[in-house]
């Protein structure tokens, strides 16, 4: 991994731990880092021009979010979620997001709605171009709803679940690789603007049915991934 990613140079000679964390999360979402991939502390420290201790703290932060695992005498690896993990994460995320979208309906301002509309325009453009970063942009829509709900506790909880969902997607996704449907985001925005919390929660649950249906949560798929990782490693 180089010190420059996606054409955007890191700010300053010694990036903060938050910035390294964001870059690693983005790399996972954009599938530059895959489930099961080794995260070499030495190479990361060299790439970001920081001490290994700083990289280790970032990796430990990701471990606490179940995004990274440490293996004895082998180092850090991107987590590989099981089928059971997938069901648990999406069950929790669906319930949490239904609560969050209700709050967003009640608390959204005109400025908030405009932010959502601007985001949707970008999301549509990237979807049409099949931009590799579209999943990251689509995931940010859910972060925006959490911000509009104005409950930082829910926001932090949802952030962890979104990152774990990205890992699940990278292992069990179908061929399209794009799970968030833009027109459903548009429908959710309309309902938030209209302050219709019950309808918005129902639409969010429906949205998650589509996301889960787009995954191949089968043991056969899991075995395919195991074989692929074995041959690659």
Long-range contacts (C-beta under 8 A, 24 or more apart in sequence): 1-27, 1-32, 1-43, 1-44, 1-47, 2-47, 3-47, 3-48, 3-49, 5-32, 6-30, 6-133, 10-48, 13-49, 14-49, 14-50, 15-48, 15-49, 15-50, 17-54, 17-57, 17-58, 17-61, 20-44, 20-48, 20-50, 20-54, 20-55, 20-58, 21-58, 21-61, 21-62, 23-48, 24-58, 24-62, 25-62, 25-67, 25-163, 26-136, 28-67, 28-78, 28-163, 28-166, 28-167, 28-170, 29-133, 29-135, 29-136, 29-139, 29-163, 29-166, 30-132, 30-133, 30-135, 30-136, 31-132, 31-135, 31-170, 31-177, 33-78, 34-78, 34-170, 35-78, 35-79, 35-80, 35-81, 35-167, 35-170, 35-171, 35-225, 36-77, 36-78, 36-80, 36-225, 36-229, 36-233, 37-77, 37-78, 38-74, 38-75, 38-76, 38-77, 39-68, 39-75, 39-76, 39-77, 39-78, 40-75, 41-75, 41-76, 65-160, 65-163, 65-164, 66-160, 66-164, 67-163, 67-164, 67-167, 78-167, 79-164, 79-167, 80-167, 80-171, 80-225, 80-229, 81-164, 81-167, 81-168, 81-171, 82-222, 83-172, 83-217, 83-218, 83-219, 83-222, 85-164, 85-168, 86-168, 86-172, 86-215, 86-217, 87-217, 89-161, 89-164, 89-165, 89-168, 90-165, 90-168, 90-208, 90-211, 90-212, 92-161, 93-158, 93-161, 93-162, 93-165, 93-208, 94-204, 94-205, 94-208, 96-154, 96-157, 96-158, 96-161, 97-142, 97-145, 97-158, 97-204, 97-208, 98-201, 98-204, 98-205, 99-154, 99-201, 100-145, 100-146, 100-149, 100-151, 100-154, 100-158, 101-145, 101-149, 101-188, 101-191, 101-192, 101-197, 101-200, 101-201, 101-203, 101-204, 102-197, 102-198, 102-200, 102-201, 103-148, 103-149, 103-150, 103-151, 103-154, 104-145, 104-146, 104-148, 104-149, 104-192, 104-200, 105-191, 105-192, 105-194, 105-195, 105-196, 105-197, 105-200, 106-195, 106-197, 107-148, 107-149, 107-150, 108-148, 108-192, 108-193, 108-195, 112-148, 112-192, 113-189, 113-192, 113-193, 115-144, 116-141, 116-144, 116-145, 116-148, 116-189, 116-192, 117-189, 119-144, 120-182, 120-185, 120-186, 120-189, 123-182, 123-185, 124-182, 127-178, 127-182, 130-178, 134-178, 135-166, 135-169, 135-177, 135-178, 135-179, 135-180, 138-178, 138-179, 138-180, 138-182, 138-185, 139-165, 139-166, 139-180, 141-180, 141-185, 145-188, 145-192, 148-192, 168-215, 169-215, 171-221, 171-222, 171-225, 172-215, 172-216, 172-217, 172-221, 172-222, 173-214, 173-215, 173-216, 174-214, 174-215, 174-216, 176-214, 179-210, 179-211, 179-214, 179-215, 180-211, 181-207, 181-210, 184-210
